[in-house]
Amino acid sequence: MKRITTGIEALDRILGGGFPANSIHIIMGNPGSGKTILAEQIAFTNATADRPALYIVTVSEPLAKFVTYLQQFTFADPACVGTRILYEDIGDLLVAHPEQITSRIQDLIQRHRPGIIIFDSFKAIGDMMTHLPAWRRVLFELAGLLTAYAATTFWVGEYTGDALTRKPEFSVADGVLELLRDCGSGRDFRFLRVRKLRGSDFADGSHALRICPSGLEVFPRLVTPDVTPSYTPIAERLPSGIADLDEMVDTGWLRGSTTLIAGPSGAGKTVLALHFLREGVARGEPGLLVSLEENPVQLARSMRSFGWDPEQMIGPDKLDHLYISPVELQIDTIVAEVFRRIEANHVQRLVIDAVGDLEMTVNDPTRLRDYLYSLVQRLAARQVTSMLVVETPNLVVSESVTRRDISFLCDNVIVLQMLLGEELLRTLRILKTRGSKHDGKARTLLITPTGIVVR
């Protein structure tokens, strides 16, 4: 099947290689969701001098606004407007004589011979046709005309979800892409999902997107591979950076394993994870710290408090620090950035501090577990050894390790606890090590001026 690119590599992958060519597709969504930007991006990516893109403006926005707003995006070359990108405004005709739309479109097609045809807004055409049978007749005349001509057509409209079962244009369209904007909880998150793609497979579910100077940036939803990853586990063990802890787990953590560190605030979770990364730097194993709580200044201060030099730890081929404020966190975007850095920097050790902050963007606990399961599987396939830090609400961990228990996803589980008496007593216990023996006794954990000591 011949396809056309959207100009967005990640979206092309979601669509199975791009939109099927010579078909009719609907781009739907509420105002401000990014529909017009996507349509423009498709037009500028695919238009040529021989087969230009014909952009037909109806009664949604004046043509001058389209051209003005377009200039802020890097994909738009003003020199192409009038040559490869052709704008036609049919708003006046639509208001006065909507029944003449088909003949007008036919004239434009014969004159320009476009390879891409975009109607924005197509919904406005149907709204102007007050008589439903007349609109159906115009709709099927248009569909017949567009299908007979070797062009890929996009109908852009401010449709909502229930329109798929109410509006006749959705039965005609070969593909439907919905753009969503969630402004709940004081945050502004954008997603897209493929609702229909006739004769083609696609990646289902909601995929995050954002609007940036280059246009739309899309982050495919993280899913477990359809085929179980094929890789050979390595029996090598990685020291934790704490000698007494290594003795409890047969000299270290298995390469490619994931360790959950759970405990209350102040128990030493982050320091324990930093020992793991520091040991990796000393052994020439690049690390990545994904910090959702400590910014670079705070991290450097924490390191110096133990006599560790941040300049010696953080840098190329050493430790990469990715700080993202949980206020603006979107799980799809951070996962995409994590894997980009893993590939670019050949990361061997990874710490995510803290998983609890990811819950702020995931209301469904099942979805969070699905993300973490997929994350763990992909890290194992890449032989990346990881630690996930989770804060528990109580000083003493009782029935479940975490509020939304994810311990079963991990190979190893360490629980840190704090006992209050005349003096504060911190303890460390290893609950589980998959495929490995371990010492399950509770040990005293001391935070000293040089780091953690386990006794």
VENHU-V288653 format. One line per field, one symbol per residue. burial: 1 if it has 9 or more other C-alpha atoms within 8 Angstrom, else 0. A space follows every 50 residues. Layout:
burial: ???
This chain:
burial: 00111101011111111111111111111100111011111111111000 11111111100010010001101111100010111110111011000101 11000101100011111111111111011000011101111110111000 11111111100010000001011111111110000000111111001000 01100011111001111111110000000000000011111101111111 11111111111111001110111011111110001111111111100011 00111100010011100111101101001111111101001100101111 11111011101100100111111111111110111111111100111000 11000110011111111110000011111111100001010011111000 11110
